[in-house]
Amino acid sequence: MTTRQTLTLNDTVYETAHTRKYTLRKAYTPRDPGRITAFIPGLVLEVLVKPGDLVRRGQSLLVLEAMKMQNHVAAPSDGTVLDVTAAPGATVAKGQLLVTLRTASDTL
Amino acid sequence: MSLPRKLKDHAARQAEATEPHPEAARKQAAQGKLLARERITAILDPESFHEYDLFVEHKCSDFGMAKKQLPGDGVITGTGTIAGHPVAIYAQDFTVAGGSLGLAHARKITKIMDHAIKLGIPLIGINDSGGARIQEGVNSLAGYGEIFYRNTLASGVIPQISIILGPCAGGAVYSPALTDFVFVVDKISKMFITGPEVIKTVLGEEISMEDLGGARVQSEISGNAHFYAESEATCFEQVKRLVTFIPWNNRKKADPFNTSPSRTEEDLERIIPSEAHRPYDVRDVLRAVCDGSDFMEVQALWAANIVVGFARMNGRTVGMVANQPAVLAGVLDVDSSDKAARFIRFCDAFNIPLVTFVDLPGYLPGVDQEHAGVIRHGAKLLYAYSEATVPKITVILRKAYGGGYIAMCSRHLGADFVFAWPCAEIAVMGPEGAANIIFKGEIAAAADPEAFRKQKVQEYTEKFASPYVAAANGHVDAVIAPRQTRDFLLHALAISEQKDEPRPARKHGVPPF
């Protein structure tokens, strides 16, 4: 078995093949609490906030219908609505940006 | 009716129930699929199949079903032999109402399952079904549930084999998932809980049936399937071969099998490169050690960084587990731990001794691994090895570092015998990493840090990267030359024949599923 792929563990570089799953793994990106994205693909039924609104943690930002369920998408923390990307009636993909918040931890 | 007329009537009934509907048979052939009866004949010894419940009829009268005659209610059940080993078998018949599962269909399956459990013989199920028979409603669901229940009761009592030769979707797929070995065939097998159409409607994601749950995907990505074949004929050869390796039930040992000794063991000394970072195919080691170099790998395509499978030593079946340095350096990770743990539990349940070959640098680092629960999955391997009471023999070939050393059936997890080759390195980690940590300060302060570091790595290698520290502490029983491996294994297995290791009574353990 010949291979040019390597794996480094505890400062040793091993010559070894990668698996398909290892090659396909995604790099980790830290979660941005200000970016509210669709956790499931679906239909935006109603948008309950507009830019400039002050929102409390747990407050509904919009209603996203998916799998016959009307899901309330809630604010993960207190903050100010910076932008609303979702429009009522829009079909959104999983992970698509819906609302941008400026949260308490953000610095201007 | 006179007897001759009754015989004629019987023959007519039999023919009506067994002859395939021509149009449905043509469709089955067009998809490259054999008929259910042809499949059974191909797997079993000639003339050995004995069919039961041919005249079973469904009792559904809703949605116009009362007038519908379904031969055998879409499933063929019976018993037969494979190379003389008895088996119970059922095959869903896609040419009869799409192989759909109604209550009578399910009850035929549960009846043959009950037989198999009582008789203590392996069960083979051939799945080729469109799913639940909608007209029968909740009775169809009841049928599935009764099958799952028996799959669970039979687990660890009789070997259960599932062959997926068509669609096996929705709830139906949980029966194979509860069995020990799942066989799939390229372009024929389709397994999923929710199909491409539902996924498209609900999630807006488009994917083909093949990419979602085809044979290749189930063998390489999900790990749901254990054996992959290009054709039904190859698949049946795999099934027959597997049956010769496993016992009838958990009260027996696998039948001995006359095989030739392994090929020359001198090969062993040429397989492994002495530099610990260079790869080799560990299966070459297994084949050099076992009878006739005949090693039957299980789940060859999934989590290839660990190798598991069956072989024979002096004619007796053993389960072999080995780290594979050729793939991901042989690390343990979520999938390889799952794969090995399941295999170990099968071997332990069915009195198959375990031989473990160790060469691993440790666990795979990564956010994806930690978030996928490598702690919980890795623990399954520790659990499975510790729980197993069959003879457990470990051979440390080269690297055995850190937690990986403990997990790979070390003395500490109850190995009966631990052997190590002279090139074994049993340590907390590799020399590079260890020296960099231990001498961090000194390296930084040295006049020539790189030269000093190299010197310390060299010192650590000489002192600790060997089997002798572990041997001095009795963690390794013998340091053996590679060419002595087969001899030591044969002896250890022979004297472990009557091994008995009682454990405290309990209902069952609670493994980290």
Interface residues (C-beta under 8 A of the other chain):
Chain A: M1 T3 L7 L9 N10 D11 T12 V13 Y14 E15 T16 A17 H18 T19 R20 K21 Y22 R25 K26 Y28 I40 P41 A66 M67 T91 A93 K94
Chain B: V202 L203 G204 E205 E220 I221 A276 H277 R278 P279 Y280 D281 A303 A304 N305 P325 A326 V327 L328 A329 G330 V331 D335 P361 G362 P365 G366 V367 D368 Y401 M429 G430 E432 G433 A434 N436
